[in-house]
Every structure is written in C-alpha cells, then in structure tokens.
Amino acid sequence: MNLRSVFSLFSSDLAIDLGTANTLVFAKGKGIVVNEPSIVAINKNTNEVEAVGKEAKEMLGRTPGSIVAIRPMKDGVIADFKVTERMLNYFIQKAHGRKMLVHPRIIIGVPSEITQVEKRAVIDSAYHAKASEVYLVEQAMVAAIGAGLPITEPAGNMVVDIGGGTTDVAVISLSGIVYSRSVRVAGNVMDDAIVQYMKRKYNLLIGETTAERVKMAVGSAFPLDKPLSIEIKGRNLVEGIPKTISVDDTEIREALAECVATIMNAIRVALERTPPELSADISDRGIVLTGGGALLKNLDKRIRQETGLPVSIAEDPLASVVLGTGKMLTEFKLLRRIAIE
C-alpha cells in the first residue's frame, strides 16, 4: 500500500454546491454529508452566529430585533462575503464531523456568467475556510455530469439547471461547453412573484417561506390534469389583521407566468445558437432538467410543447450539481479540463 493511498483513506476532499437557496456538501468516499438552506442567523449585538442552515431557515421572517437571518448568496453569487465565509466554515466542519486538522481540496460549482470579481470572492471564502486548493466548475457542466449525461462523447447534450438564484442553460459536447447562458430568474424570483401577486390581487402580505410552500404545493408551468388549491395565511393590508385565503393552481400559474416565460426564452435562445450538428443530437436526446426548479409541476410538459423536443428530469434534480462536482474529486483529468481559470 503506497503513501498516496494511505492519504486517500484520510482524504478530506469536498465538493460543494454553494447555492442561493441550499448548500450541499459531498465528501469523497462518503457521498452527500450536508444538505441545508444557505441561511445564517446572526445576533446583531454580539455578532455571533446563532444558527446556520435548517435552524436559521425556521427563523426567517420570525426573528426579534437583535437577530437577523441573512441569505449571504444572491443570484448565485456571494452578496455578503463575511457571512458566506462563516457559513462555509460551519458546513465544512459539519462535513468532517470534527475540528479540522486537514486542509481539504475543495471544488465549488458556480453559475456560468459569473464575473472575475465574483469568482475571486468564492475562491477567497473557500481559502479563508481553510481549503488547501480550490477549483471552480460551471454549474451547468457538473449538473449534466450529475444527471448522468455522457458529456465526454462528441455529441450534443443540453441541460437546464434551475436553482434558487440562477437558471443555467448549457449545450455540452466533448467535455466542453459549446454554449452557456445564465439568467438570474429561478426559484427565489418565483417565490417573490407569488408574494407580489397575492399583494396585488388580494391585498394579502405573505412571507417568503409561505410563498415557497405555495409554489411547491400548487405551482405549475402548464395546466394540471386535476386542479389543486391551497390555503394561504398572511396579513391583510387593508385591515392589518391575519387572514386566510384559498387559491388554486390557475392563479399561481398566472403569478409564475413571467418567470417561466423568461426561462423558456433562455432555452429558445440556446437552441437557436447551437451549431446544426449538435442540434441534430439534441433533437434525438432532448433536454435534461436539473435543480430544484425542475420539480415545478408540468414544466417538462411546457418545454416539450413549446420546443417539440423530448424533455426528461434528472433522477435527483436537487443533488445533480453536487453529485457531478463530487465525481470531479476522483476524476482529476476531467476536472483539469473543465475547471474555470
């Protein structure tokens, strides 16, 4: 047994999907070890971290004045540097289940149209969180790998990764990205659209946690076979008192119409910009959806209807990015080819 394999036994390498809504961490040889919301609750008086992840999410919109629940990621990039660093530290330590003696190599998935400054921010936070080496990979690329697409072949694969902050559309062939586009319309914008719609139509003010629950329960991109409805609780803006209203799927579909149209448009543009040989491949293989947004009811039907292409949803859409990034921990050759400079 050589030295190298002794080290790989204690290998502490991690793959991280640093998402706007959720952060997932994949440890080499262990699989997914952390899957929690990207939220940090901080006590303003002491500047201490009160909670991270699931615990902090329960505090969203319910905190007293001294505690703020912050989402340090916005639109797929770091909005609050210090808080992101603390969150990463917390998740890395949680992934190792002990205090860090080892300095892990870390691979992180980022949206495709991220600026140099934004890249720098991600790399720096990882180094501050005690990484020995940091690699960045494009989310759409690793999502395709995580969804099991044969990306190394000379054939076109199209993936649409709808996360919390960004929707990444990419056409991939020969382990390279032929076309990629990132639009900042995804899960969070959908939640916000529901909040605005309820305000406009019913004078009802609801929180983002409620909006997300409504989206998951009755949100859709195309008429459903059987109608769904849900009770929404919030505050009536006219009377100022709590109120409950029942809404059905057609209303929420109307609320989400603009967001879905933006995503459809990004897909249409990607198909227009794809070289003809690869277009032929895509018409055979179709489009693969990954990310939490892939779970929006009938989104696959809507895309199928508008493009006429076969559409499939990845097996575990929420974990596609982190699983694909995790594969890079063992496939170093491929990592070198796809890592962003």
C-alpha positions as CSV (number, residue, x, y, z in Angstrom):
1,M,0.0,0.0,0.0
2,N,1.7,3.2,-1.1
3,L,1.7,6.5,0.6
4,R,-0.7,8.0,-1.8
5,S,-3.5,5.5,-0.9
6,V,-2.9,5.9,2.8
7,F,-3.6,9.6,2.3
8,S,-6.7,8.9,0.2
9,L,-8.1,7.0,3.2
10,F,-7.9,10.1,5.3
11,S,-8.9,12.2,2.3
12,S,-10.8,15.2,3.3
13,D,-11.6,16.5,-0.1
14,L,-15.0,18.1,-0.5
15,A,-17.3,19.1,-3.4
16,I,-19.6,22.0,-2.6
17,D,-22.7,23.2,-4.4
18,L,-22.8,26.7,-2.9
19,G,-26.3,27.6,-3.9
20,T,-28.5,30.6,-3.4
21,A,-31.2,28.5,-1.7
22,N,-29.4,25.5,-0.4
23,T,-25.8,24.4,0.1
24,L,-24.8,20.8,-0.4
25,V,-21.5,19.2,0.5
26,F,-20.2,16.0,-0.9
27,A,-17.3,14.3,0.9
28,K,-15.0,11.9,-1.0
29,G,-16.0,8.3,-0.3
30,K,-19.0,9.3,1.8
31,G,-21.5,11.0,-0.5
32,I,-23.6,13.9,0.4
33,V,-22.9,14.8,4.0
34,V,-24.6,18.3,4.3
35,N,-27.8,19.5,2.6
36,E,-29.1,22.6,4.3
37,P,-30.5,26.0,3.4
38,S,-27.9,28.8,2.7
39,I,-29.1,30.9,5.6
40,V,-27.2,32.3,8.6
41,A,-28.8,33.8,11.7
42,I,-26.6,36.4,13.4
43,N,-27.0,38.2,16.7
44,K,-26.5,41.8,15.9
45,N,-25.5,42.7,19.5
46,T,-22.7,40.2,19.8
47,N,-22.0,39.5,16.1
48,E,-22.1,35.8,17.0
49,V,-23.6,33.2,14.6
50,E,-26.9,32.0,16.3
51,A,-27.8,29.3,13.7
52,V,-26.9,28.1,10.3
53,G,-28.9,26.1,7.7
54,K,-32.2,24.4,8.7
55,E,-32.3,26.1,12.1
56,A,-31.7,29.5,10.6
57,K,-34.4,28.9,7.9
58,E,-37.0,28.4,10.6
59,M,-36.1,31.9,11.9
60,L,-36.6,33.6,8.5
61,G,-39.1,36.4,8.9
62,R,-39.7,35.4,12.6
63,T,-36.7,37.0,14.3
64,P,-36.7,39.6,17.1
65,G,-34.8,42.8,16.5
66,S,-31.5,41.5,17.8
67,I,-31.2,38.6,15.4
68,V,-31.1,38.8,11.6
69,A,-31.5,35.8,9.3
70,I,-29.3,36.5,6.3
71,R,-29.1,34.8,2.9
72,P,-25.5,35.5,2.0
73,M,-25.9,34.3,-1.6
74,K,-27.9,36.3,-4.0
75,D,-28.5,35.3,-7.7
76,G,-26.0,32.5,-7.4
77,V,-23.1,34.7,-6.2
78,I,-21.8,35.9,-2.9
79,A,-23.6,39.0,-1.7
80,D,-22.2,39.0,1.8
81,F,-18.6,38.0,2.0
82,K,-18.1,37.6,5.7
83,V,-21.3,35.7,6.3
84,T,-20.6,33.3,3.4
85,E,-17.3,32.6,4.9
86,R,-18.8,31.7,8.3
87,M,-21.4,29.6,6.6
88,L,-18.8,27.7,4.6
89,N,-16.7,27.2,7.7
90,Y,-19.7,25.8,9.5
91,F,-20.6,23.4,6.7
92,I,-17.1,22.2,6.1
93,Q,-16.7,21.4,9.8
94,K,-20.0,19.7,9.8
95,A,-19.0,17.6,6.8
96,H,-15.9,16.4,8.6
97,G,-17.7,15.8,11.9
98,R,-14.8,17.1,13.8
99,K,-12.4,20.1,14.1
100,M,-10.3,20.4,11.0
101,L,-6.8,19.0,11.2
102,V,-6.6,18.5,7.4
103,H,-6.9,21.2,4.8
104,P,-9.3,19.8,2.2
105,R,-9.2,20.3,-1.6
106,I,-12.5,21.9,-2.4
107,I,-14.4,22.0,-5.7
108,I,-17.2,24.5,-6.0
109,G,-19.9,24.9,-8.6
110,V,-20.7,28.4,-9.8
111,P,-23.1,29.9,-12.3
112,S,-21.7,30.2,-15.9
113,E,-21.9,34.0,-16.3
114,I,-20.1,35.0,-13.1
115,T,-17.6,37.9,-13.2
116,Q,-13.9,37.7,-12.2
117,V,-14.7,39.6,-9.0
118,E,-17.5,37.2,-8.1
119,K,-15.1,34.2,-8.8
120,R,-12.5,35.8,-6.6
121,A,-15.0,36.1,-3.8
122,V,-15.9,32.4,-3.9
123,I,-12.2,31.3,-4.1
124,D,-11.2,33.6,-1.2
125,S,-14.0,32.4,1.1
126,A,-13.0,28.9,0.5
127,Y,-9.4,29.6,1.3
128,H,-10.5,31.5,4.4
129,A,-12.4,28.4,5.3
130,K,-9.1,26.6,5.3
131,A,-9.0,24.9,1.9
132,S,-5.6,23.8,0.6
133,E,-6.7,24.1,-3.1
134,V,-9.8,25.5,-4.7
135,Y,-11.3,24.6,-8.1
136,L,-14.3,26.2,-9.6
137,V,-16.6,24.4,-12.1
138,E,-19.6,25.6,-14.0
139,Q,-22.9,24.5,-12.5
140,A,-24.5,23.5,-15.8
141,M,-21.5,21.3,-16.7
142,V,-21.4,19.5,-13.3
143,A,-25.2,19.3,-13.3
144,A,-25.0,17.4,-16.6
145,I,-22.4,15.1,-15.1
146,G,-24.5,14.6,-12.0
147,A,-27.6,13.8,-14.1
148,G,-25.6,11.1,-15.8
149,L,-25.2,12.7,-19.3
150,P,-22.4,11.3,-21.5
151,I,-20.7,14.6,-21.7
152,T,-17.3,13.3,-22.8
153,E,-18.7,12.0,-26.1
154,P,-18.7,14.0,-29.3
155,A,-22.5,14.6,-29.2
156,G,-24.7,17.4,-28.0
157,N,-26.2,17.3,-24.5
158,M,-28.5,20.1,-23.4
159,V,-29.0,20.7,-19.7
160,V,-31.2,23.3,-18.0
161,D,-30.3,23.8,-14.3
162,I,-32.9,25.8,-12.4
163,G,-31.7,26.7,-9.0
164,G,-32.6,29.2,-6.4
165,G,-30.8,32.2,-7.8
166,T,-30.0,31.4,-11.4
167,T,-31.1,29.2,-14.3
168,D,-28.2,27.9,-16.3
169,V,-28.7,26.6,-19.8
170,A,-25.9,24.8,-21.5
171,V,-25.1,22.7,-24.5
172,I,-22.2,20.4,-23.8
173,S,-20.1,18.2,-26.1
174,L,-16.6,16.6,-25.8
175,S,-16.4,17.7,-22.1
176,G,-16.6,21.3,-23.1
177,I,-19.3,23.9,-23.1
178,V,-20.4,24.8,-26.6
179,Y,-22.9,27.4,-25.4
180,S,-23.9,28.5,-21.9
181,R,-26.1,31.2,-20.6
182,S,-27.2,32.1,-17.1
183,V,-30.3,34.1,-16.3
184,R,-31.0,35.4,-12.9
185,V,-34.6,34.1,-12.8
186,A,-35.1,31.0,-10.8
187,G,-36.7,29.7,-7.6
188,N,-36.3,32.8,-5.5
189,V,-37.8,35.1,-8.2
190,M,-40.7,32.7,-8.4
191,D,-41.3,33.0,-4.7
192,D,-41.2,36.8,-5.0
193,A,-43.6,36.7,-7.9
194,I,-46.1,34.8,-5.7
195,V,-45.7,37.4,-2.9
196,Q,-46.3,40.3,-5.3
197,Y,-49.3,38.5,-6.9
198,M,-51.0,37.9,-3.5
199,K,-50.4,41.6,-2.6
200,R,-51.9,42.9,-5.9
201,K,-54.8,40.6,-6.1
202,Y,-55.9,40.0,-2.5
203,N,-54.1,42.8,-0.5
204,L,-52.5,39.9,1.4
205,L,-49.0,40.1,2.6
206,I,-47.2,36.8,2.9
207,G,-43.6,35.8,3.8
208,E,-41.1,34.2,1.5
209,T,-41.3,30.9,3.4
210,T,-45.1,30.8,2.8
211,A,-44.6,31.7,-0.8
212,E,-42.1,28.9,-1.3
213,R,-44.5,26.4,0.3
214,V,-47.3,27.6,-2.1
215,K,-45.0,27.2,-5.1
216,M,-44.1,23.7,-4.1
217,A,-47.6,22.6,-3.4
218,V,-49.6,24.1,-6.3
219,G,-47.1,25.9,-8.6
220,S,-47.1,24.8,-12.2
221,A,-45.9,25.8,-15.7
222,F,-48.7,24.2,-17.7
223,P,-52.4,23.3,-16.9
224,L,-52.6,20.4,-14.5
225,D,-54.7,17.2,-15.0
226,K,-56.6,17.8,-11.8
227,P,-56.9,21.2,-10.1
228,L,-55.1,21.9,-6.8
229,S,-55.8,24.5,-4.2
230,I,-54.2,25.6,-1.0
231,E,-55.0,27.9,1.9
232,I,-52.6,30.8,2.3
233,K,-52.2,32.6,5.6
234,G,-50.9,36.2,5.8
235,R,-51.7,39.7,6.8
236,N,-54.5,41.7,5.2
237,L,-53.0,45.0,4.2
238,V,-56.3,46.9,4.4
239,E,-57.4,45.7,7.8
240,G,-54.0,44.9,9.1
241,I,-55.1,41.6,10.6
242,P,-54.1,38.0,9.9
243,K,-56.2,36.4,7.2
244,T,-56.6,33.1,5.3
245,I,-57.4,32.9,1.6
246,S,-57.8,29.8,-0.6
247,V,-56.1,30.0,-4.1
248,D,-56.0,27.4,-6.9
249,D,-53.3,26.3,-9.3
250,T,-54.5,28.6,-12.2
251,E,-53.9,31.7,-10.1
252,I,-50.4,30.6,-9.0
253,R,-49.6,29.6,-12.6
254,E,-50.6,33.2,-13.6
255,A,-48.3,34.5,-10.9
256,L,-45.4,32.5,-12.2
257,A,-46.1,33.0,-15.9
258,E,-43.5,35.7,-16.4
259,C,-40.7,33.7,-14.6
260,V,-41.5,30.6,-16.7
261,A,-41.5,32.7,-19.9
262,T,-38.0,34.0,-19.1
263,I,-36.7,30.5,-18.6
264,M,-38.5,29.3,-21.8
265,N,-36.9,32.2,-23.7
266,A,-33.4,31.3,-22.4
267,I,-33.9,27.7,-23.7
268,R,-35.2,29.0,-27.1
269,V,-32.1,31.3,-27.5
270,A,-29.8,28.4,-26.6
271,L,-31.4,26.2,-29.2
272,E,-31.0,29.0,-31.8
273,R,-27.3,29.4,-31.0
274,T,-26.4,25.7,-31.1
275,P,-24.4,24.5,-34.2
276,P,-26.5,22.4,-36.5
277,E,-24.7,19.0,-35.9
278,L,-25.3,19.4,-32.2
279,S,-28.9,20.5,-32.8
280,A,-29.5,17.1,-34.5
281,D,-28.1,15.3,-31.4
282,I,-30.4,17.4,-29.1
283,S,-33.5,16.6,-31.1
284,D,-32.7,12.9,-30.5
285,R,-31.6,13.1,-26.9
286,G,-33.7,16.0,-25.8
287,I,-33.3,18.4,-22.8
288,V,-32.4,17.3,-19.3
289,L,-33.8,19.4,-16.4
290,T,-31.9,19.6,-13.1
291,G,-32.1,21.8,-10.0
292,G,-35.0,22.4,-7.7
293,G,-36.9,24.3,-10.4
294,A,-37.1,21.0,-12.4
295,L,-39.7,20.0,-9.8
296,L,-42.1,22.7,-10.8
297,K,-45.2,20.8,-11.9
298,N,-45.5,20.3,-15.7
299,L,-42.5,22.4,-16.5
300,D,-41.3,19.4,-18.6
301,K,-44.6,19.4,-20.4
302,R,-44.5,23.1,-21.1
303,I,-40.9,22.8,-22.6
304,R,-41.9,19.8,-24.6
305,Q,-44.9,21.6,-26.0
306,E,-43.0,24.8,-27.0
307,T,-39.9,23.1,-28.4
308,G,-41.2,19.8,-29.6
309,L,-38.1,18.1,-28.0
310,P,-38.1,15.2,-25.6
311,V,-37.6,16.5,-22.0
312,S,-36.6,14.5,-19.0
313,I,-36.0,15.3,-15.4
314,A,-32.8,14.2,-13.7
315,E,-33.1,11.4,-11.2
316,D,-32.3,13.6,-8.1
317,P,-32.6,17.1,-9.5
318,L,-31.7,18.9,-6.3
319,A,-28.5,17.0,-5.9
320,S,-27.3,16.9,-9.6
321,V,-24.8,19.7,-9.2
322,V,-23.2,18.4,-6.0
323,L,-23.1,14.8,-7.3
324,G,-21.4,16.0,-10.5
325,T,-19.0,18.1,-8.6
326,G,-18.4,15.1,-6.3
327,K,-17.4,13.0,-9.3
328,M,-14.6,15.5,-10.0
329,L,-12.9,14.6,-6.8
330,T,-11.9,11.3,-8.2
331,E,-11.7,12.2,-12.0
332,F,-8.9,14.6,-11.8
333,K,-8.2,14.5,-15.6
334,L,-11.7,15.7,-16.3
335,L,-11.5,18.3,-13.5
336,R,-8.5,19.8,-15.2
337,R,-10.4,20.1,-18.5
338,I,-13.5,21.7,-17.1
339,A,-12.2,23.8,-14.2
340,I,-12.6,27.5,-14.8
341,E,-9.4,29.6,-14.7
